[in-house]
């Protein structure tokens, strides 16, 4: 299958670890030119860039902060200045709004509205800003691919306050609207909603929990970052000829995360 990605310019936001890093490397294997964004850790981003180039692609790093909308446009402009345009956007960057997932013991009504606003601004409005930054160039070319990375949490829920899942569920509506908006100009937009994924940045999980989760999936195993990356590469390639406005779940989506129970 020809992905048609050799020489294409791909912007992967939040590409220093996990699914983002695996996606950057996967595009590198297809001969793409990959822009890797980071928020704080430039050293990790440079390491991923070296891995992309070792896989046969080209890469460079650029800073992008979802909580600073101006940085999103500046990052895209930097990529365009370097490589002449952006063919594929993978909107993977995420902000939890703290050190990790929300505390399930916090009651909904105890979460300040300011925290809701910050979380939705970063994870939903930040994705919108990323799309706005690349869409005009894609229209001008008459070709583009946009992949928005959501989460199984958007469908199964997450104990605790809820801003993260709410923001991630908004990506579905965004993709449906963009599918109609961009389709006439050759731009395809889809959402990937990974389930419980084994990544290099996930905290250690007891083996019995991993086994229990895996047993609840059709394949009897949990997806890793590379599994998800291969889905993203297909959706963001010429091999995807007419799939748009869809939500793609990976095999781990059938498993219930350990915070859900039962």
Beta strands, then each sheet from edge to edge (+ up, - down):
strand 1: 9-12
strand 2: 33-38
strand 3: 58-63
strand 4: 88-91
strand 5: 144-149
strand 6: 187-193
strand 7: 247-249
sheet 1: 3+ 2+ 1+ 4+ 5+ 6+ 7+
end
